[in-house]
Every structure is written in structure tokens, then in C-alpha cells.
Amino acid sequence: MALSEVSTPSIPITSAAQQLIFRNRYSTEEAFDGLVLEISVAGGAFQDILAAGGTFEGGGYNSTLDTGFGNPLPGRQAWSGISAGSNALPGFISTVVNLPTAAVGQSVQFKWRQGSDNSVSRTGFGPGSGIDTVMIARSVCDSNAPVVTSALSRKRHGSSGFLFDLGLPLVPLGGAIGVEDRAGAIMGAHQILLNFSSPVTVNNASVVAGAGRVVNFSINGSVVTVNLVEVPDRQRLGLMLKGVKDGNGAGDVMVSLGFLVGDVNGNGVITGSDIAQTKAATAGGTTSAENLRADVNASGSVNASDVSLVKANSGRALP
């Protein structure tokens, strides 16, 4: 039998609209080994998130742990088995937690506890559990906040080339997010345009999930342009606009974006399909609106260098 755990620092909860959101990957012996989530409110004892009054909006517990074989978490609801994908390569799921009413106006801590029995251990990837991209935020935006109608990633292709905008689909966390696959002249530097249906004002912009930094943002009517730096490749990033207002509503707005250099087809993993798509685009030469994803190094043309870059990154995937 074994028990391991990891906890967050103390986090203030200021609104009933806030949720705990994280990405969750587990590869354990189903119903015998598993992961649970606990919460401590205002310094009180830790208890299971459900027992404390929380609920799962998505990605919740999928099993109940056996009471035999010495698991230190017997009979508990838990995440157990394979989160997604296959035994050889489990994938992440997104978990969204509605917090207990008692947490509002208090500081809380979260604790993930992994319990294993004294019998068989899963073979394949792992075994164990992994937590990534933990944040406290609204899942997409405040209910009365202005709505983002579209998101674009803008890059200049070539030293004196044209600006090309790559559309990034906006979906709730847990879905397939839009992926920027171009490296650009400066690695980790990206310009994101968020379009609203009417002119807005914004108090602040910041990265609230993943790594990266907002250096500045500007507003031109209904378009908010955010400049990011120090964004590592192969990650999901949560970009938050605070205090967005238009003539009808106000609130905080968050969008989730993906960054994976070489993911030409934008499906979150780099495979032979991305290589083939880049090779096919080399016949077009100069970058255009039709082949901009294949100009991975943003040089202004699609050529062998782009194919080599996609090949070098083959096998990589978003977490």
C-alpha cells in the first residue's frame, strides 16, 4: 500500500462564479488504485471535495475504490483506470469543479491524494497520476460579461512580409482548443487578437494558466490586441481579460489557447499527416492565406526548412 499527495498554497475565493480547473491524467489499476481531490476551507480539516459541498461540472470521479487489499483510501469515489487514450499512452482530461458555497469569501487549499493497494500494479505508461494547468477562474467568462466572438494569432511572415492571422477556435475548457503552430521570428512571442461584438474597455490582461507574460495590450473599438512573450512551446495557456465592459454588461473573460510548433493541422499532436501537409504546401512557394499554417518558421515561404522543422517535432503533443 502507498499514499502520496500534493497540495496548493492558500488561495482566496472572492466569487461564487469561480471554479477550480485543472488537467488530469491517470494510469492506475481500475477500482484498486486511484486519485481523490480534497479541500480545506479557512484552515479547517481537509475533506473530499464532494463531501464539502463541491460538484464536478466536467471530468469528475469515474470509479469507487475497493475496500480490500490495503488501499489507504478504501471505499472512496476516485479517478481510477485510464483517463483517456490508451494504456501505452494515456491522455489528459480537463476537470472543472464548482466550489462549495462555504468557500466563497474564504481562503482554501486543495489536495490531491493518490492511494495504491498492496497487490497488482498497472503495466504500461506510468503508473500513477499527473495534474497540470491548475487554475482558479471562470470556465470561459462571467455570465454577464461581453462575449468574445473570435480569436486570432497574428504573425509577420518574413522580415518585410505580410501579416497573416490564424484563427483560433474558442471552445469551453475540455474541448479541442485552437493551436498556434508557427514559431515566428522570436520564439515565445505571440500577438493575440480578441474580437467582441461591440466596442469594449478592459482593465487588465494576464496569463492565468500555463507559462507566459503579457507585455502590453491595446483596444481598438471591439478588438483587443494582447502581446505575449516568454510563452514556451507545447503548452495550453489561459489568457484572462479583467474588467471587460461594453454597453450591456461587464465581467472577466478567459480564453484557452494552444501552442505547438509544427502542428500544421491543428489537432494537438504532430504526426506524419503534418509532415505530408507541409510537403504538399511547398509547391505554393510564397506564404498565402491558404498555406500560412505550413510556413512554420514564418519565413515568408513554405520550403524544406519548414518540412525539417515539422519532422524534428514529430511525436510531440499538447499536454
Residue pairs with C-beta under 8 A, 6 or more apart in sequence:
1 69
1 70
1 71
1 72
1 115
1 116
1 117
1 118
2 72
2 114
2 115
2 116
3 72
3 73
3 113
3 114
3 115
3 116
4 113
4 114
5 111
5 112
5 113
5 114
6 111
6 112
6 131
7 109
7 110
7 111
7 112
8 109
8 110
8 111
8 134
9 109
10 107
10 108
10 109
11 107
11 108
11 109
11 110
11 136
12 106
12 107
13 99
13 103
13 104
13 105
13 106
13 107
13 108
13 136
14 104
14 105
15 104
16 99
16 101
16 104
17 138
17 142
17 143
18 99
18 136
18 137
18 138
19 57
19 96
19 97
19 98
19 99
19 136
19 137
19 138
19 139
20 95
20 96
20 97
20 99
20 110
20 134
20 135
20 136
21 94
21 95
21 96
21 97
21 133
21 134
21 135
21 136
21 137
21 139
21 173
21 209
22 94
22 95
22 131
22 132
22 133
22 134
22 135
23 92
23 93
23 94
23 95
23 131
23 132
23 133
23 236
23 319
24 35
24 59
24 79
24 83
24 92
24 93
24 94
24 95
24 129
24 130
24 131
24 132
25 83
25 84
25 90
25 91
25 92
25 93
25 129
25 130
25 132
26 34
26 35
26 79
26 80
26 81
26 82
26 83
26 90
26 126
26 128
26 129
26 130
27 82
27 83
27 87
27 90
27 122
27 124
27 125
27 126
27 127
27 128
27 129
28 34
28 35
28 80
28 81
28 114
28 116
28 122
28 126
28 127
28 128
28 129
29 80
29 116
29 117
29 119
29 120
29 121
29 122
29 127
30 63
30 80
30 81
30 82
31 63
31 64
31 65
31 66
31 80
31 81
32 65
32 66
32 69
32 71
32 80
32 116
32 117
32 119
32 120
33 65
33 71
33 80
33 114
33 115
33 116
33 117
33 121
33 122
33 127
34 63
34 65
34 71
34 73
34 76
34 78
34 79
34 80
34 114
34 115
35 78
35 79
35 80
35 112
35 113
35 114
35 115
35 129
36 48
36 61
36 73
36 76
36 77
36 78
36 79
36 112
36 113
36 115
37 48
37 49
37 97
37 110
37 111
37 112
38 46
38 47
38 48
38 49
38 52
38 110
38 111
38 112
38 113
39 46
39 47
39 49
39 52
39 54
39 99
39 100
39 103
39 108
39 109
39 110
39 111
40 46
40 47
40 108
40 109
40 111
41 52
41 100
41 102
41 103
41 106
41 108
42 106
42 107
42 108
43 107
46 109
46 111
48 76
48 77
49 97
49 100
49 110
50 56
50 61
50 77
52 100
52 102
52 103
53 100
53 101
53 102
54 97
54 98
54 99
54 100
54 103
55 97
55 98
56 95
56 96
56 97
56 98
57 96
57 97
57 98
57 139
58 94
58 95
58 96
58 173
58 174
59 93
59 94
59 95
59 96
59 174
60 95
61 77
61 78
61 79
62 79
62 80
62 81
63 77
63 78
63 79
63 80
63 81
64 75
64 76
64 77
64 78
65 71
65 73
65 74
65 75
65 76
65 77
65 78
65 80
65 115
66 74
66 117
67 74
67 75
68 74
68 117
69 117
69 118
69 119
70 117
70 118
70 119
71 115
71 116
71 117
72 115
73 113
73 115
76 115
78 115
79 129
82 90
83 90
83 91
83 92
83 93
84 90
84 91
84 92
84 93
85 91
87 122
87 123
87 124
87 125
88 124
88 125
89 125
90 125
90 126
92 130
92 132
92 319
93 174
94 173
94 174
96 139
96 173
96 174
99 108
110 134
112 129
112 131
114 128
114 129
121 127
132 319
133 209
133 210
133 236
133 238
133 319
134 209
135 208
135 209
135 238
137 208
137 209
137 238
137 240
137 252
137 254
138 251
138 252
138 254
139 172
139 173
139 254
140 170
140 172
140 173
140 253
140 254
140 255
141 147
141 148
141 251
141 252
141 253
141 254
142 250
142 251
142 252
142 253
143 251
144 249
144 250
144 251
145 244
145 249
145 250
145 251
145 252
145 253
146 196
146 197
146 198
146 200
146 244
146 245
146 246
146 248
146 249
146 250
146 251
146 253
147 196
147 197
147 253
148 170
148 194
148 195
148 196
148 253
148 255
149 195
149 196
149 197
150 167
150 170
150 194
150 195
151 167
151 168
151 169
151 170
151 178
151 192
151 193
151 194
151 195
151 255
151 257
152 165
152 166
152 167
152 168
152 192
152 193
152 195
153 165
153 166
153 168
153 178
153 180
153 182
153 190
153 191
153 192
153 193
153 257
154 163
154 164
154 165
154 166
154 191
154 192
154 193
155 163
155 164
155 166
155 182
155 184
155 190
155 191
155 298
156 162
156 163
156 164
156 184
156 185
156 298
157 163
157 164
157 287
157 292
157 295
157 298
157 299
157 300
158 287
158 298
158 299
158 300
158 301
159 185
159 300
161 287
161 300
162 287
164 287
164 289
164 292
165 193
166 180
166 182
166 292
166 293
167 178
168 177
168 178
168 179
168 180
168 192
168 257
168 258
169 176
169 177
169 178
170 178
170 255
171 177
171 256
173 256
176 267
176 268
177 236
177 256
177 257
177 258
177 268
178 257
178 258
178 266
179 258
179 259
179 260
179 263
179 266
179 267
179 268
179 318
180 190
180 257
180 258
180 259
180 260
181 260
181 261
181 262
181 263
181 264
181 266
181 293
181 296
182 261
182 292
182 293
182 295
182 296
182 297
182 298
183 233
183 261
183 296
183 297
183 298
183 309
184 190
184 297
184 298
185 298
186 229
187 233
188 212
188 228
188 229
188 230
188 231
188 232
188 233
189 227
189 228
189 229
189 231
190 227
190 228
190 231
190 259
191 225
191 226
191 227
191 228
192 225
192 226
192 227
192 228
192 239
192 257
193 223
193 224
193 225
193 226
194 223
194 224
194 225
194 226
194 241
194 253
194 255
195 222
195 223
196 222
196 223
196 224
196 244
196 246
197 222
197 246
198 222
198 246
198 247
198 248
199 221
199 222
199 246
200 219
200 222
200 224
200 244
200 245
200 246
201 219
201 243
201 244
201 245
201 246
202 217
202 219
202 224
202 241
202 242
202 243
202 244
202 245
203 242
203 243
203 244
204 241
204 242
204 243
205 214
205 217
205 224
205 226
205 239
205 240
205 241
205 242
206 214
206 239
206 240
206 242
207 213
207 214
207 228
207 237
207 238
207 239
207 240
208 238
208 239
208 240
208 254
209 236
209 237
209 238
209 256
210 231
210 235
210 236
210 237
210 238
211 230
211 231
211 232
211 235
211 237
212 228
212 229
212 230
212 231
212 232
212 237
213 228
213 229
213 230
214 226
214 227
214 228
214 239
215 227
215 228
215 229
216 227
217 224
217 225
217 226
217 227
218 224
218 225
219 225
224 241
226 239
226 241
228 237
228 239
231 237
231 259
232 259
233 259
233 260
233 261
234 259
234 260
234 261
234 316
234 317
234 318
234 319
235 258
235 259
235 318
235 319
236 256
236 257
236 258
236 259
236 318
236 319
237 256
237 257
237 258
237 259
238 254
238 255
238 256
238 257
239 254
239 255
239 256
239 257
240 252
240 253
240 254
241 252
241 253
241 254
242 252
243 250
243 251
243 252
244 250
244 251
244 252
244 253
258 268
258 318
260 268
260 270
260 313
260 316
260 317
260 318
261 296
261 309
261 313
262 270
262 274
262 296
262 309
262 310
262 312
262 313
262 314
262 316
263 269
263 270
263 274
263 318
264 274
264 277
264 278
264 293
264 294
264 296
264 310
265 273
265 274
265 277
265 293
266 293
268 317
268 318
269 316
269 317
269 318
270 310
270 313
270 314
270 315
270 316
270 317
271 314
271 315
272 314
274 310
274 314
275 307
275 310
275 311
275 314
277 293
277 294
278 294
278 296
278 302
278 306
278 307
278 310
279 307
281 291
281 294
281 295
281 302
281 306
282 294
282 302
282 303
282 304
282 306
282 307
284 290
284 291
284 302
285 301
285 302
285 303
286 300
286 301
287 295
287 298
287 299
287 300
287 301
287 302
291 302
294 302
294 306
295 301
295 302
295 306
296 306
296 309
296 310
297 305
297 306
297 309
299 305
299 306
